[in-house]
Amino acid sequence: MTVVGMAGSLHTGSFIHRLLEAVGRELPPEAGFTRWSGLATMPPYAPGPVPGTAIELVRLVDQADGLLLTAPEHSLLPAELGHALRWLSAAGVLTGKHVAVMSASVRACGAMWAQAELCMQLTGAGAVVTGTELVLSPSCPHFDAQGSLTARYLRDQVRDVVDRLCPAPVVEPVRKPVREAVREPVREAVREPVLSA
């Protein structure tokens, strides 16, 4: 099984980037984990030639069994994250794809709105979404020297999400894809180099 990880923040040293790495460490040993870090250069979706950043992301997600997203602790998601989801949706690669969304906050429900917005967009694109919000105490360290979560209860919550993400097979589309005329050019533009290789 292969999983692609994406942190929904442009700040590479942010907490949710560290959370993504920590969650990646909880994946089963046999699962391959690829962290995609091109969010800052993701352009808005537009018909026409597909930019290289979008091609890279669509290929990764299309070939993976699952997608792991970490969301920031506020309601305003980065515009670039919306662009990335729009390219993935237009290519049709989220349909039936299992996606885990995780967020973290130092207060209950602190990241609830960001996670809800992400889940809504992913479900609208046909993804099978699971996830959780971790409530973290601001008074203790959360990661050890290797980047793993230190608190057992947090690791248990993460492993619960991982257990739901990893063993689940990709399902058939639950509804007829919409805007086929938009999706197909993106998928063809992304896949053409693969077929000609």
Residue, then its C-alpha position, 0 to 999 in steps of 0.5 A: m500500500t502507498v500513501v501520499g502525505m500533504a500538509g495544508s500549510l505554507h510554513t514548512g516548520s509549522f506544527i502540522h508539518r511535524l504532525l504529518e511526519a509523526v503520522g507517517r511514522e505510525l503507518p504500517p511498516e509495509a506501507g510506502f509513504t511519500r510526502w508531497s511538498g509542492l503546495a507553495t507553488m501550486p497555481p490556480y486551476a484553469p483550463g488549458p495546459v496543465p502546469g508541472t506542479a499539478i501534473e506531479l501531484v495528480r500522478l502521485v495521488d492517482q497511483a497511491d492507495g490513500l491520501l493523508l492531509t493535515a489541516p491548520e488550526h484556523s478556518l482560512l485554508p491556504a488558497e494553494l490548498g484549494h488549488a491543489l484540491r481543484w486540480l485533483s478533482a478536475a483530474g478525477v483522481l479523488t473519486g473513490k480514493h480513501v483520504a484521512v484528514m487530521s488537525a490539531s489544536v490546543r483547545a477543543c474544536g480549535a481546528m474543527w472548521a478547517q477540518a470540516e471545510l476540507c472534508m466537504q471539498l474532498t467528499g464533493a470530489g468523490a473521496v472516501v473521507t475519515g479523520t480526527e481532531l487531536v486536542l493537545s496540551p500547550s504545556c508539554p512537548h508533543f514530539d520526541a527527538q525522532g519526530s514521533l508523538t510522545a503522548r500515548y493517547l495521541r498516538d492511539q488516536v492517530r493509529d485509529v485513523v491509520d487503521r481506517l485508512c490503510p486496510a481499506p481498498v479503493v472503492e468504485p465511484v458512488r456517483k456518476p462523475v460530474r463535469e466530465a468535459v473538465r476532468e478528462p483533459v486534465r487526466e489525459a494531460v497528466r497521463e500522456p507522459v506516462l503512457s509514452a514512456 
